């Protein structure tokens, strides 16, 4: 695909609470990219929202690489999604359908859980490990809820993981749907390390190695890190369960994840678990928040049309040439 023009729109998202144990409430920067391709009449759009503390290259470095046409993995995926949308426009196709896609609720503020949810995700910190009884008391307030615990690689040793797991009650273990990235990367490839949590599904996120993916029961996929072709092919060939989530990013990134979920519903069936799409309200209100809406457990676009269905809104953003 030959790129004839590349522009970007910068934005900031300000978290209401720290998004994970490695992040703060400082404003986070990302951009929407607008790409013109030689063989296509319409521009395509995609989101680029790095998490440097989780291993992504910082935004300015990614933009510099895009200018040189030697993008990093995340930037290359953004170009692929922009091309994918431009192709859809060429064919006059809408990428978003009326298929509802249930989602978990991500809890940064552990006070209440909105009505209507059956699954919740908690970002686990070192403080949680040391005060685990408080976490279990919170679980007890919502006896019908399934819990997804995201550790972001918190444990560096098998001993630490075993000590934690020994303190988790049998009742709590029964209600934990899966443990996401409990270990630092290397230990995620060790069967003995994962055996600590025998009987509970292990999930891998972001960019798992083939060994880690083969050992996991659940693959948590953020579509904005993969080209569409690779994503759909690999998700279908994975033998375990799949969860599609946003990158806790711009509404355009959320809609990309929604499209991937809707498309995979047709082929994965019961292997596709409720996703993690409803992340828009983890941030302070901003100009593009109105591009998506929530109804019950589901994310929806506020309008539909060809491509992402947001051509008018996207065109009116403040664009800069790279």
Secondary structure by P-SEA (a helix, b strand, c coil): ccccbbbbbbbbbbbcccccccccccbbbbbbbbbbbccccbbbbbbbbbccccccccaaaaaaaaaaccccaaaaaaaaaaaaaaaaaaacccccccbbbbbbbbccccccccccccbbbbbccaaaaaaaaaaaaaaaacccbbbbbbcccccccaaaaaaaaaaccaaaaaaccccccccccccccccccccccccbbbbbcccccaaaaaaccccccccccccaaaaaaaaaaccbbbbbbcccccaaaaaaaaaaaaaacccccccccccccccccccccccccccccccccbbbbcccccccccaaaaaacccccc
